[in-house]
Each structure stands twice: as C-alpha cells, then as structure tokens.
Amino acid sequence: MKTYIGILVLIISAQLAMAQSTFTFGPKVGLNYNKMYSSGSQVDYDYIRTWSGGAFVRANLGKVYLQPEAYFNTKGSDIIIRKDPNAPAGSDINGKIRLSALDVPVLVGYKLAEGKGKKSNIRIFGGPVASFVLKERENDLRLLDDDSYTFNKTNIGVQVGAGIDLGNLTFDARYETGLNKVNSYFNQRTNLFQLSLGIKLF
C-alpha cells in the first residue's frame, strides 16, 4: 500500500511540475500613455497618463507562447475642438475623453533568447485586443451634439510589443492602435503606449 501511495505521489508531483512549466498565471499592472487621433484639423489631442490592472495566463509551447489577458484600463485624451477658425478667441471647446474599459488581448509571442532553467527570456509578441467600454466621460463635449457624440461599447485594436522575464517577474512594453472608430462624430480612434509589470505566481 505504501508503495502504491508513493507512486501516486510521484505521478501527481510530475503532473504538477509539467503544468507549472507549461502554464504561467499571475497579476499585472501597467502605466499607459494615451492619445486619440482623427482625420482633419478641427481637433487637437494631448497625451494623458492612466493605469491598468488585471491578470494574464501564458501557455508555453517551446519558444512560442499564447498569452490571453484581461485587465481594467482607462483610455482617452485631452482635447481642444476648434468650432470655427474665424470665431473670436475663447470660442474653442476644451474637454476630456475618458473611456473606462475591460480589455481582453490574445497575444502570440516568440522567445528570442532564454536563460538557464528557462525562467528568464527576451520576447516579442502581438495580437488582437477587444475593449469593452464600461463607462465614458466627455465633460463639455456633449454640447456639440448631445446624441451623436456617443462611443461604441465594443472596440477592436491590435497590440505589438516586446518583453523580458527575470525569474518570476515579467516586464512588457507594447503599442496599441484602434482598428475601428470609437465614435462617429469625429471618427476618433484610440492610440496608446503601455509599460507593464507582472508577477508569475506559478
């Protein structure tokens, strides 16, 4: 009986070790630099700094890996709308766009180099991201057109970036751009740079 129990313990330990080497999970936080953009010269945009937080799962397949993520994020821009070039000074509208969203990227990555024990590496990655808007704030922008200046509740973008793993810490730098217009009034799209830190719990 003790022999069977010992064999069972060894099998379970081997399976857990294999799972830990194949899958990685943990929390992550990020610092974002956001700026929207649109066609035309009627609107000026400025970068804003926001934060993100959530979790990631990584499935390691040799040098290739698949990494779905889910995190809460805020996107937007400070904005100046020039209503009429011939209007007197002070007629411009200054506003803020803030979109609180749940972002779900699905990234495919490749490990360019790995350290001993494969706990450290240098990576590149890219993939689509779905952004589900939970809350929107536009300040005085609705004075333009109360009903028309609304945002899509679901937006699609693409992310590309590079990262480094050092033991249980994972660092990423990525760029994201929107593939669809987030609203129809100025045909605006999202645009951001993100620096993030994650902790691999296993």
N, C-alpha and C positions, 0 to 999 in steps of 0.2 A: 504493500500500500504506500509506504514512504517513497519507494522508487517511482511509482506512478505519479504521486504528488510532485516529486522533484522534477520529473519530465514535464508535467503540466506547467509548472512554474517557469521552466526554461523556455517552453514554447510561447507562453504569454509574454515573457520578457523579450524574446526575439521579435515577436509581432509588434510590441510597443516600440522597440528600438527602430524597426523598419518604418513604422508610421511616423516617428519623430524625424527620421532622415528624409522622408518623402514629403510631409506636410509641415508647414510653419504657420503659426497663428499668433496674432498679437494686436495691441492697440497702437494707434499712431496719431500724432498731432502735426499740424502744418501751419506755416506762415504764407499768406497769399499776397501778391501784388496784382490788383485787378484794374482793368481799364476796358470799357466798352468802346466800340467803334461803329461807324455807319458811313454811308456814302453822302456826299455833299459837304458844303462848308457852313451850313447853318448851325451846327452843333459842335462845341468844343468839349473834350473829355479830359479828365485828370485821373491819375492812378490813385487808388486807395489801398490801404493795408487792412487785411482781415485775417481771421483764424479759422482753422478747420480741425475737426476731431472725429475719430471713428476707429475702425478696425480693418485688418487685412488678413487674407488667407493665401498662402503660397503653396502650390503643388509643384514640387521639383521633379523634373523629368530629364535627368542628366544636366547638360548645360542649358537646356531650355526650361522655362518655368511659366506657369499660368498663375496670375495673381488677381483675383477679384477683390474689390474693396467696397466699403460703404462708410461714408462719413458725412457729417453735417458741415455745411460750408456756407459762406456768405460771398456773393459776387455783386459787382456793381461798378459805379463810377461817380465821381463828382462831375457835374455837367453845367454848361452855360449854353442857353439857347438864344440865338440872335434872331428875334422875331422879324425885324425889318432893318436892313442896312442903313436906311435913310432916317430911321427914328432917332429921337434925341437920346442923349446918354442917360443911362439908368432904366431903359425900357427892356433890357435883356432879362431873362429869367434864369436865376441860379437855383439849382436843385441838386438833390442827391438820389441816386438809384441804389437800392439795396434789395437783393434777392436772397432770402434765406432758403436753402435748398438741401435736399438729401442727394448726394452724388454717388453714383454706382459705376465706377470704371471696371472694365475687364481687360487686363493688361497681359500681353505676351512678352516675355523677356528672354534675353540671352546673356549668359555669364561669359564675359570676355576672358576673365582670369579668376582662378580660385587659389586660396591659400591651403596650407596643410590642414587636414581634417575637414575641409570644405566649409568652415564656419566664416571665412572671410572671402569676399569676392568683389569684382567690379562688374557692373551690369548695365545693359541698355534695355529699354522697353518701350512699348507703345500699344495703343488700343483705343476703342471707343469708350465714351462715358455718357451715361444717361443722368440728367439732372432734373429732379422733381421739385418744383418750387413749392415751398410750404407757406411762405409769407413774402409780401412785397411792400416796399415803401418807396414813394416817389416825391414826398414833400409837396412843393407847389406845382409840380409838372402837370397835374390834372387840370389846372387852369387852362391848359391848351385845348383839351378836348376830353371831357370827363369820361366818356365811354370808350373812345378809340384808343386812349393811351393805357392799355392793359397788356399784361405779359402772358405768354404761353405758360401753361402749367408743367409741360414736359419739354425739355430741350436736349438735343444731341450734340456732342462735341467729340473731339479727338485729342488724345494726350500722347506726347512723346517725351522721353527723358532718359536720365542715367542715374545710377545709384551705386552705393558702396555698402557692404555688410562688414561689420567689425564685431565678431563674436555674436552676442545677442542683440546688438544694435544695428539698425538698418537706416541709412540716410538716402533720401531721394531728392532730385531736382528735376522738375518737369514743366513743360509748357502745354497749355490747353487753349484751343480755339473753338468757337462755336461753329457748327455746320449749318445751323438753321437760324433764322431771325427770331429773336426773343419777343419782339413786338412788331406791329405793322406801321406804327406812326412814323418812326424814323428808320425803320429797317435795321435796328440795332442787333449786334452780335456780341457775345462775351469773349474775353481775352484775358488770360492770367498766367502768371508765373508762380510756382509753388515750391517751397522748401519744406521737407517733412522729416520727422524722426519717428521711427517705430521701434518697438521692443518685441523681440521674438520670445514668447512665453514657452514654446517648445518647438 
